[in-house]
């Protein structure tokens, strides 16, 4: 996640940044504010409600999943 902060330099991310979110705190994804949250790769994306304005970036596979891809 710190690589994200370096990539947007000279801009600064002033919102929530959680490098690895514990699975028991997964309900924080329903928060009504912008965030960048890292999730362990063994957690399946099917358990999330991705019909919202969510963009998933899979760094291991070099893949970006947008809401339009999920329709």
Backbone as XML, in Angstrom:
<?xml version="1.0"?>
<chain id="A" units="angstrom">
  <residue number="1" name="UNK">
    <atom name="N" x="0.811" y="-1.193" z="0.000"/>
    <atom name="CA" x="0.000" y="0.000" z="0.000"/>
    <atom name="C" x="0.856" y="1.259" z="0.000"/>
  </residue>
  <residue number="2" name="UNK">
    <atom name="N" x="2.004" y="1.197" z="0.629"/>
    <atom name="CA" x="2.853" y="2.384" z="0.609"/>
    <atom name="C" x="3.340" y="2.668" z="-0.808"/>
  </residue>
  <residue number="3" name="UNK">
    <atom name="N" x="3.355" y="1.636" z="-1.674"/>
    <atom name="CA" x="3.738" y="1.873" z="-3.059"/>
    <atom name="C" x="2.676" y="2.736" z="-3.748"/>
  </residue>
  <residue number="4" name="UNK">
    <atom name="N" x="1.415" y="2.597" z="-3.353"/>
    <atom name="CA" x="0.359" y="3.445" z="-3.903"/>
    <atom name="C" x="0.623" y="4.899" z="-3.560"/>
  </residue>
  <residue number="5" name="UNK">
    <atom name="N" x="0.970" y="5.165" z="-2.322"/>
    <atom name="CA" x="1.252" y="6.537" z="-1.888"/>
    <atom name="C" x="2.418" y="7.098" z="-2.689"/>
  </residue>
  <residue number="6" name="UNK">
    <atom name="N" x="3.423" y="6.274" z="-2.955"/>
    <atom name="CA" x="4.569" y="6.726" z="-3.751"/>
    <atom name="C" x="4.170" y="6.984" z="-5.201"/>
  </residue>
  <residue number="7" name="UNK">
    <atom name="N" x="3.250" y="6.178" z="-5.736"/>
    <atom name="CA" x="2.843" y="6.340" z="-7.136"/>
    <atom name="C" x="2.065" y="7.622" z="-7.393"/>
  </residue>
  <residue number="8" name="UNK">
    <atom name="N" x="1.328" y="8.093" z="-6.410"/>
    <atom name="CA" x="0.525" y="9.299" z="-6.640"/>
    <atom name="C" x="1.274" y="10.578" z="-6.266"/>
  </residue>
  <residue number="9" name="UNK">
    <atom name="N" x="2.549" y="10.451" z="-5.848"/>
    <atom name="CA" x="3.349" y="11.629" z="-5.521"/>
    <atom name="C" x="3.376" y="12.569" z="-6.713"/>
  </residue>
  <residue number="10" name="UNK">
    <atom name="N" x="3.191" y="13.830" z="-6.584"/>
    <atom name="CA" x="3.204" y="14.687" z="-5.404"/>
    <atom name="C" x="1.836" y="14.857" z="-4.721"/>
  </residue>
  <residue number="11" name="UNK">
    <atom name="N" x="0.825" y="14.154" z="-5.196"/>
    <atom name="CA" x="-0.466" y="14.219" z="-4.523"/>
    <atom name="C" x="-0.398" y="13.449" z="-3.214"/>
  </residue>
  <residue number="12" name="UNK">
    <atom name="N" x="-1.316" y="13.777" z="-2.296"/>
    <atom name="CA" x="-1.354" y="13.080" z="-1.020"/>
    <atom name="C" x="-2.736" y="12.484" z="-0.807"/>
  </residue>
  <residue number="13" name="UNK">
    <atom name="N" x="-2.784" y="11.230" z="-0.382"/>
    <atom name="CA" x="-4.049" y="10.557" z="-0.086"/>
    <atom name="C" x="-4.454" y="10.929" z="1.328"/>
  </residue>
  <residue number="14" name="UNK">
    <atom name="N" x="-5.552" y="11.653" z="1.468"/>
    <atom name="CA" x="-5.992" y="12.157" z="2.766"/>
    <atom name="C" x="-7.123" y="11.328" z="3.365"/>
  </residue>
  <residue number="15" name="UNK">
    <atom name="N" x="-7.435" y="10.202" z="2.762"/>
    <atom name="CA" x="-8.547" y="9.393" z="3.237"/>
    <atom name="C" x="-8.011" y="8.113" z="3.895"/>
  </residue>
  <residue number="16" name="UNK">
    <atom name="N" x="-8.904" y="7.194" z="4.171"/>
    <atom name="CA" x="-8.537" y="5.971" z="4.865"/>
    <atom name="C" x="-7.647" y="5.086" z="4.004"/>
  </residue>
  <residue number="17" name="UNK">
    <atom name="N" x="-6.567" y="4.600" z="4.599"/>
    <atom name="CA" x="-5.627" y="3.699" z="3.939"/>
    <atom name="C" x="-5.309" y="2.577" z="4.924"/>
  </residue>
  <residue number="18" name="UNK">
    <atom name="N" x="-5.783" y="1.373" z="4.625"/>
    <atom name="CA" x="-5.556" y="0.218" z="5.489"/>
    <atom name="C" x="-4.772" y="-0.806" z="4.669"/>
  </residue>
  <residue number="19" name="UNK">
    <atom name="N" x="-3.514" y="-1.059" z="5.023"/>
    <atom name="CA" x="-2.690" y="-1.977" z="4.222"/>
    <atom name="C" x="-3.261" y="-3.391" z="4.128"/>
  </residue>
  <residue number="20" name="UNK">
    <atom name="N" x="-3.652" y="-3.998" z="5.247"/>
    <atom name="CA" x="-4.248" y="-5.336" z="5.252"/>
    <atom name="C" x="-5.428" y="-5.306" z="6.220"/>
  </residue>
  <residue number="21" name="UNK">
    <atom name="N" x="-6.606" y="-5.572" z="5.696"/>
    <atom name="CA" x="-7.816" y="-5.562" z="6.508"/>
    <atom name="C" x="-8.090" y="-6.966" z="7.045"/>
  </residue>
  <residue number="22" name="UNK">
    <atom name="N" x="-8.182" y="-7.118" z="8.376"/>
    <atom name="CA" x="-8.534" y="-8.436" z="8.920"/>
    <atom name="C" x="-9.935" y="-8.843" z="8.468"/>
  </residue>
  <residue number="23" name="UNK">
    <atom name="N" x="-10.121" y="-10.110" z="8.196"/>
    <atom name="CA" x="-11.388" y="-10.606" z="7.680"/>
    <atom name="C" x="-12.550" y="-10.335" z="8.633"/>
  </residue>
  <residue number="24" name="UNK">
    <atom name="N" x="-12.304" y="-10.333" z="9.931"/>
    <atom name="CA" x="-13.379" y="-10.084" z="10.885"/>
    <atom name="C" x="-13.842" y="-8.627" z="10.874"/>
  </residue>
  <residue number="25" name="UNK">
    <atom name="N" x="-13.119" y="-7.748" z="10.212"/>
    <atom name="CA" x="-13.502" y="-6.331" z="10.109"/>
    <atom name="C" x="-13.985" y="-5.983" z="8.704"/>
  </residue>
  <residue number="26" name="UNK">
    <atom name="N" x="-14.409" y="-6.978" z="7.935"/>
    <atom name="CA" x="-14.749" y="-6.798" z="6.526"/>
    <atom name="C" x="-15.943" y="-5.866" z="6.328"/>
  </residue>
  <residue number="27" name="UNK">
    <atom name="N" x="-16.776" y="-5.688" z="7.361"/>
    <atom name="CA" x="-17.933" y="-4.809" z="7.224"/>
    <atom name="C" x="-17.544" y="-3.340" z="7.068"/>
  </residue>
  <residue number="28" name="UNK">
    <atom name="N" x="-16.280" y="-3.012" z="7.281"/>
    <atom name="CA" x="-15.831" y="-1.632" z="7.082"/>
    <atom name="C" x="-15.915" y="-1.224" z="5.610"/>
  </residue>
  <residue number="29" name="UNK">
    <atom name="N" x="-16.023" y="-2.218" z="4.713"/>
    <atom name="CA" x="-16.143" y="-1.914" z="3.287"/>
    <atom name="C" x="-17.454" y="-1.213" z="2.951"/>
  </residue>
  <residue number="30" name="UNK">
    <atom name="N" x="-18.397" y="-1.200" z="3.877"/>
    <atom name="CA" x="-19.661" y="-0.494" z="3.670"/>
    <atom name="C" x="-19.585" y="0.972" z="4.080"/>
  </residue>
  <residue number="31" name="UNK">
    <atom name="N" x="-18.422" y="1.433" z="4.480"/>
    <atom name="CA" x="-18.256" y="2.813" z="4.929"/>
    <atom name="C" x="-18.528" y="3.783" z="3.778"/>
  </residue>
  <residue number="32" name="UNK">
    <atom name="N" x="-19.182" y="4.903" z="4.073"/>
    <atom name="CA" x="-19.557" y="5.860" z="3.018"/>
    <atom name="C" x="-18.485" y="6.907" z="2.715"/>
  </residue>
  <residue number="33" name="UNK">
    <atom name="N" x="-17.235" y="6.507" z="2.696"/>
    <atom name="CA" x="-16.164" y="7.447" z="2.378"/>
    <atom name="C" x="-15.118" y="6.730" z="1.527"/>
  </residue>
  <residue number="34" name="UNK">
    <atom name="N" x="-14.280" y="7.482" z="0.829"/>
    <atom name="CA" x="-13.279" y="6.842" z="-0.038"/>
    <atom name="C" x="-12.187" y="6.162" z="0.784"/>
  </residue>
  <residue number="35" name="UNK">
    <atom name="N" x="-11.719" y="5.033" z="0.304"/>
    <atom name="CA" x="-10.671" y="4.306" z="1.003"/>
    <atom name="C" x="-9.892" y="3.431" z="0.031"/>
  </residue>
  <residue number="36" name="UNK">
    <atom name="N" x="-8.680" y="3.102" z="0.443"/>
    <atom name="CA" x="-7.872" y="2.070" z="-0.193"/>
    <atom name="C" x="-7.618" y="1.037" z="0.883"/>
  </residue>
  <residue number="37" name="UNK">
    <atom name="N" x="-8.028" y="-0.197" z="0.613"/>
    <atom name="CA" x="-7.900" y="-1.252" z="1.606"/>
    <atom name="C" x="-7.287" y="-2.478" z="0.941"/>
  </residue>
  <residue number="38" name="UNK">
    <atom name="N" x="-6.265" y="-3.008" z="1.570"/>
    <atom name="CA" x="-5.646" y="-4.235" z="1.094"/>
    <atom name="C" x="-6.332" y="-5.438" z="1.709"/>
  </residue>
  <residue number="39" name="UNK">
    <atom name="N" x="-6.581" y="-6.451" z="0.897"/>
    <atom name="CA" x="-7.216" y="-7.677" z="1.364"/>
    <atom name="C" x="-6.329" y="-8.839" z="0.946"/>
  </residue>
  <residue number="40" name="UNK">
    <atom name="N" x="-6.182" y="-9.813" z="1.827"/>
    <atom name="CA" x="-5.333" y="-10.959" z="1.531"/>
    <atom name="C" x="-5.829" y="-11.686" z="0.283"/>
  </residue>
  <residue number="41" name="UNK">
    <atom name="N" x="-4.925" y="-12.204" z="-0.534"/>
    <atom name="CA" x="-5.322" y="-12.827" z="-1.805"/>
    <atom name="C" x="-6.160" y="-14.094" z="-1.656"/>
  </residue>
  <residue number="42" name="UNK">
    <atom name="N" x="-6.110" y="-14.749" z="-0.504"/>
    <atom name="CA" x="-6.888" y="-15.977" z="-0.341"/>
    <atom name="C" x="-8.359" y="-15.705" z="-0.026"/>
  </residue>
  <residue number="43" name="UNK">
    <atom name="N" x="-8.734" y="-14.440" z="0.138"/>
    <atom name="CA" x="-10.126" y="-14.068" z="0.385"/>
    <atom name="C" x="-10.810" y="-13.933" z="-0.972"/>
  </residue>
  <residue number="44" name="UNK">
    <atom name="N" x="-11.873" y="-14.677" z="-1.193"/>
    <atom name="CA" x="-12.573" y="-14.645" z="-2.472"/>
    <atom name="C" x="-13.391" y="-13.377" z="-2.638"/>
  </residue>
  <residue number="45" name="UNK">
    <atom name="N" x="-13.366" y="-12.801" z="-3.826"/>
    <atom name="CA" x="-14.107" y="-11.565" z="-4.087"/>
    <atom name="C" x="-15.614" y="-11.793" z="-4.098"/>
  </residue>
  <residue number="46" name="UNK">
    <atom name="N" x="-16.062" y="-13.032" z="-4.246"/>
    <atom name="CA" x="-17.498" y="-13.296" z="-4.304"/>
    <atom name="C" x="-18.189" y="-13.016" z="-2.980"/>
  </residue>
  <residue number="47" name="UNK">
    <atom name="N" x="-17.439" y="-12.890" z="-1.887"/>
    <atom name="CA" x="-18.074" y="-12.619" z="-0.606"/>
    <atom name="C" x="-18.385" y="-11.132" z="-0.405"/>
  </residue>
  <residue number="48" name="UNK">
    <atom name="N" x="-17.937" y="-10.291" z="-1.322"/>
    <atom name="CA" x="-18.171" y="-8.855" z="-1.206"/>
    <atom name="C" x="-19.306" y="-8.414" z="-2.110"/>
  </residue>
  <residue number="49" name="UNK">
    <atom name="N" x="-19.982" y="-7.357" z="-1.688"/>
    <atom name="CA" x="-21.026" y="-6.750" z="-2.517"/>
    <atom name="C" x="-20.333" y="-5.761" z="-3.445"/>
  </residue>
  <residue number="50" name="UNK">
    <atom name="N" x="-19.958" y="-6.223" z="-4.632"/>
    <atom name="CA" x="-19.187" y="-5.390" z="-5.546"/>
    <atom name="C" x="-20.057" y="-4.638" z="-6.542"/>
  </residue>
  <residue number="51" name="UNK">
    <atom name="N" x="-21.341" y="-4.537" z="-6.252"/>
    <atom name="CA" x="-22.219" y="-3.791" z="-7.147"/>
    <atom name="C" x="-22.173" y="-2.300" z="-6.857"/>
  </residue>
  <residue number="52" name="UNK">
    <atom name="N" x="-21.464" y="-1.913" z="-5.838"/>
    <atom name="CA" x="-21.319" y="-0.508" z="-5.499"/>
    <atom name="C" x="-20.230" y="0.097" z="-6.372"/>
  </residue>
  <residue number="53" name="UNK">
    <atom name="N" x="-19.870" y="1.314" z="-6.084"/>
    <atom name="CA" x="-18.797" y="1.978" z="-6.823"/>
    <atom name="C" x="-17.464" y="1.499" z="-6.285"/>
  </residue>
  <residue number="54" name="UNK">
    <atom name="N" x="-17.071" y="0.313" z="-6.714"/>
    <atom name="CA" x="-15.855" y="-0.324" z="-6.223"/>
    <atom name="C" x="-14.967" y="-0.659" z="-7.414"/>
  </residue>
  <residue number="55" name="UNK">
    <atom name="N" x="-13.709" y="-0.392" z="-7.261"/>
    <atom name="CA" x="-12.728" y="-0.809" z="-8.255"/>
    <atom name="C" x="-11.761" y="-1.747" z="-7.551"/>
  </residue>
  <residue number="56" name="UNK">
    <atom name="N" x="-11.630" y="-2.950" z="-8.066"/>
    <atom name="CA" x="-10.749" y="-3.958" z="-7.481"/>
    <atom name="C" x="-9.490" y="-4.025" z="-8.332"/>
  </residue>
  <residue number="57" name="UNK">
    <atom name="N" x="-8.344" y="-3.911" z="-7.681"/>
    <atom name="CA" x="-7.064" y="-4.013" z="-8.375"/>
    <atom name="C" x="-6.342" y="-5.222" z="-7.822"/>
  </residue>
  <residue number="58" name="UNK">
    <atom name="N" x="-6.147" y="-6.217" z="-8.658"/>
    <atom name="CA" x="-5.428" y="-7.421" z="-8.256"/>
    <atom name="C" x="-3.971" y="-7.260" z="-8.687"/>
  </residue>
  <residue number="59" name="UNK">
    <atom name="N" x="-3.127" y="-6.937" z="-7.740"/>
    <atom name="CA" x="-1.723" y="-6.696" z="-8.053"/>
    <atom name="C" x="-1.007" y="-7.969" z="-8.478"/>
  </residue>
  <residue number="60" name="UNK">
    <atom name="N" x="-1.410" y="-9.117" z="-7.930"/>
    <atom name="CA" x="-0.745" y="-10.374" z="-8.279"/>
    <atom name="C" x="-0.972" y="-10.767" z="-9.731"/>
  </residue>
  <residue number="61" name="UNK">
    <atom name="N" x="-2.127" y="-10.387" z="-10.282"/>
    <atom name="CA" x="-2.462" y="-10.767" z="-11.652"/>
    <atom name="C" x="-2.410" y="-9.598" z="-12.630"/>
  </residue>
  <residue number="62" name="UNK">
    <atom name="N" x="-2.128" y="-8.391" z="-12.139"/>
    <atom name="CA" x="-2.085" y="-7.230" z="-13.016"/>
    <atom name="C" x="-3.433" y="-6.939" z="-13.643"/>
  </residue>
  <residue number="63" name="UNK">
    <atom name="N" x="-4.488" y="-7.058" z="-12.854"/>
    <atom name="CA" x="-5.843" y="-6.958" z="-13.370"/>
    <atom name="C" x="-6.625" y="-5.881" z="-12.611"/>
  </residue>
  <residue number="64" name="UNK">
    <atom name="N" x="-7.416" y="-5.115" z="-13.345"/>
    <atom name="CA" x="-8.301" y="-4.112" z="-12.750"/>
    <atom name="C" x="-9.730" y="-4.509" z="-13.081"/>
  </residue>
  <residue number="65" name="UNK">
    <atom name="N" x="-10.565" y="-4.618" z="-12.044"/>
    <atom name="CA" x="-11.959" y="-4.998" z="-12.216"/>
    <atom name="C" x="-12.807" y="-3.794" z="-11.832"/>
  </residue>
  <residue number="66" name="UNK">
    <atom name="N" x="-13.574" y="-3.290" z="-12.785"/>
    <atom name="CA" x="-14.425" y="-2.129" z="-12.555"/>
    <atom name="C" x="-15.889" y="-2.576" z="-12.449"/>
  </residue>
  <residue number="67" name="UNK">
    <atom name="N" x="-16.781" y="-1.697" z="-11.955"/>
    <atom name="CA" x="-18.196" y="-2.076" z="-11.882"/>
    <atom name="C" x="-18.785" y="-2.495" z="-13.224"/>
  </residue>
  <residue number="68" name="UNK">
    <atom name="N" x="-18.313" y="-1.949" z="-14.338"/>
    <atom name="CA" x="-18.812" y="-2.337" z="-15.643"/>
    <atom name="C" x="-18.434" y="-3.769" z="-15.996"/>
  </residue>
  <residue number="69" name="UNK">
    <atom name="N" x="-17.267" y="-4.224" z="-15.525"/>
    <atom name="CA" x="-16.832" y="-5.598" z="-15.755"/>
    <atom name="C" x="-17.666" y="-6.590" z="-14.972"/>
  </residue>
  <residue number="70" name="UNK">
    <atom name="N" x="-18.273" y="-6.130" z="-13.891"/>
    <atom name="CA" x="-19.005" y="-7.013" z="-12.995"/>
    <atom name="C" x="-20.454" y="-7.212" z="-13.420"/>
  </residue>
  <residue number="71" name="UNK">
    <atom name="N" x="-20.908" y="-6.486" z="-14.439"/>
    <atom name="CA" x="-22.309" y="-6.611" z="-14.862"/>
    <atom name="C" x="-22.538" y="-7.858" z="-15.667"/>
  </residue>
</chain>
